[in-house]
Amino acid sequence: MGPAEARQYMDREPFQPFRVRLKDGRTFDIVHPNMGMVTEAVFTIGIPAPDDPNPIYADRSEWIRFSQIDALELLPSPSSTAS
């Protein structure tokens, strides 16, 4: 997995939330386009404040090397889970 694939997820119009699954088992959900930044070397993932019910800005961040990423997967959109 490299920066080109990560950019495809970040640049979707309209944005669709997705999960970053790491090889060590950790996961990070990118629920807003402000919560991720792709460079050639790392994927910077914004971590929201734990008490923020609708996060659009990061409280802190994690720098993840692309070699650490196992997969990216789309999350269900809110409209697809409603009955």
N, C-alpha and C positions, 0 to 999 in steps of 0.2 A: 504494500500500500504506500502510495506516495502523495505528494502535494496536489497533483492533478486530480486525483479521485476526491480528495478532501475538498478541493475548490468546487467540484461539481455539486457536492452536497450543500456547501455554504452558499452557492450562487443560485440555487433553485428559485424560480419565480412562479408562484408565490413560495416563500420559504416554508419548508416542511421540517418539523423537529426530527432529530435523528440521535442515535446512540453511538458512542465511540466505545468499542470493546477492546480492551488491552489484553496482551498475551498473558499477563499475570493475574487475570480474572477481574480486574477493576473495570467499571463502566462509568461513563460520563454522558449525561443527556444534554444535548445542545437544543434548547427550546426556543431560542431567539437568535437572530443573526448577529446581535451584539455580543453573544457569548462565545464566539470562536473567531480565531484569526489564523490564517494559513500563511506560512512562509516557506521558503525552500527547505529549511532544515527542521522546523518544528511546527506542531499544531498547538497553538496557545488556546487553552480551554478556560473560559470564565466559570468560576464557581460562585453561585449566588449565595447571599446571606441565608442562613438556615431559617430565619423567620420571615422571609420575603415570599408572600403567597403568589405573586405574579412577576417573577424576576425577568428584567430586561437588561440589567447591568450587573456586572460581576463585583463580588466583594473581595475576591482574590482570584488567582489564576494558577493553572498547572501548565508547565511546558512539557509536551509529549513528543519524543522523537518518533518519526514515522516507523522506524523499525520495531517500536513497542506496540504498534497498533495491529490487532488481529483482524478486526472487521468494523465496518460502518453499516448501520442498519436503520432504516426509516422507522420512526415511531408512528403509531396510529394517530391520525388527526382527530381532534375532538368531535368533528361532525360524523366521522365513521363509527364512533363508539356509541353515539346517541341512538336510542330506540325510537 
